[in-house]
Amino acid sequence: MTITDVAVTVEELRKKYPEPKSERWNAPGDYCVGGALCQEMALVITEASRFPTRPQLAMRLCEVNSALSSHQAAAIATRITRANTAGDFEGAWAWLARGLGES
């Protein structure tokens, strides 16, 4: 089974990761919205998977949604990251849904 064989939905991620945090105010074990996706896909959970960089998140988006170009994935990763940093978790989840091809 490859990583692209795993179907991931925002609904499932929200249930499993219900309390994302901003990177500015995090404690051990916290995660952001993009981190929810990266942790779900990670074999080993690290700080980088809990609060991924934009390029790391864009790479994961491309892995789960092959319809995205790298440019599109980077733009969506930026929107997710900006919304999350601002504490707009609903906005970040909405952008993640777009990145996953749900809307």
C-alpha positions as CSV (number, residue, x, y, z in Angstrom):
1,M,0.0,0.0,0.0
2,T,1.3,3.4,-0.9
3,I,0.6,6.7,0.8
4,T,-1.8,7.7,-2.0
5,D,-3.9,4.5,-1.3
6,V,-4.9,6.1,2.0
7,A,-8.1,8.2,1.8
8,V,-8.0,11.1,4.2
9,T,-11.0,13.4,4.8
10,V,-11.2,16.6,6.8
11,E,-14.1,15.1,8.7
12,E,-12.0,12.2,9.9
13,L,-9.0,14.5,10.7
14,R,-11.2,16.8,12.7
15,K,-12.5,13.9,14.8
16,K,-9.0,12.5,15.4
17,Y,-7.4,16.0,15.9
18,P,-10.1,18.2,17.4
19,E,-8.0,20.9,19.0
20,P,-5.4,22.4,16.6
21,K,-3.2,25.2,18.0
22,S,-1.3,28.1,16.5
23,E,2.4,27.5,16.2
24,R,2.9,30.7,18.3
25,W,1.2,29.1,21.3
26,N,2.0,25.4,21.5
27,A,3.0,22.9,24.0
28,P,4.4,19.4,23.7
29,G,1.9,17.3,21.9
30,D,0.1,20.2,20.2
31,Y,-0.4,20.3,16.4
32,C,-1.8,22.7,13.8
33,V,-4.4,21.9,11.1
34,G,-1.6,21.0,8.5
35,G,0.0,19.0,11.3
36,A,-3.1,16.9,11.6
37,L,-2.7,15.8,8.0
38,C,1.0,15.3,8.3
39,Q,0.7,13.3,11.6
40,E,-2.0,11.1,10.0
41,M,0.4,10.3,7.2
42,A,3.6,10.0,9.2
43,L,5.3,6.8,10.2
44,V,7.0,8.6,13.0
45,I,5.5,11.7,14.8
46,T,8.0,14.5,15.1
47,E,7.9,18.3,15.7
48,A,8.1,18.7,11.9
49,S,4.9,16.6,11.4
50,R,3.0,18.5,14.2
51,F,3.9,22.0,12.8
52,P,5.0,21.4,9.2
53,T,6.7,24.0,7.0
54,R,4.7,25.2,4.0
55,P,6.9,23.1,1.6
56,Q,6.4,20.0,3.8
57,L,2.6,20.5,3.9
58,A,2.5,21.2,0.1
59,M,4.3,17.9,-0.5
60,R,1.8,16.0,1.6
61,L,-1.1,17.7,-0.2
62,C,0.4,16.5,-3.5
63,E,0.7,13.0,-2.1
64,V,-3.0,12.7,-1.2
65,N,-4.4,14.7,-4.1
66,S,-2.6,14.0,-7.4
67,A,-4.8,16.5,-9.2
68,L,-2.9,19.3,-7.5
69,S,0.1,20.9,-9.2
70,S,3.0,21.7,-7.0
71,H,2.1,25.4,-7.5
72,Q,-1.5,24.8,-6.4
73,A,-0.4,22.8,-3.4
74,A,2.1,25.5,-2.3
75,A,-0.6,28.2,-2.6
76,I,-3.1,26.1,-0.5
77,A,-0.4,25.2,2.1
78,T,0.3,28.9,2.4
79,R,-3.4,29.6,3.0
80,I,-3.7,26.8,5.6
81,T,-0.6,28.0,7.4
82,R,-1.7,31.7,7.5
83,A,-5.2,30.8,8.7
84,N,-3.8,28.5,11.4
85,T,-1.2,31.1,12.5
86,A,-4.0,33.7,12.9
87,G,-6.0,31.3,15.0
88,D,-8.6,30.9,12.2
89,F,-8.9,27.1,12.5
90,E,-12.2,26.9,10.6
91,G,-10.5,28.7,7.7
92,A,-7.5,26.4,7.9
93,W,-9.8,23.3,7.8
94,A,-11.7,24.8,4.9
95,W,-8.5,25.3,2.9
96,L,-7.3,21.8,3.8
97,A,-10.6,20.5,2.4
98,R,-9.9,22.3,-0.8
99,G,-6.4,20.8,-0.8
100,L,-7.8,17.3,-0.4
101,G,-10.2,17.9,-3.3
102,E,-13.3,17.9,-1.1
103,S,-14.6,21.3,-2.2
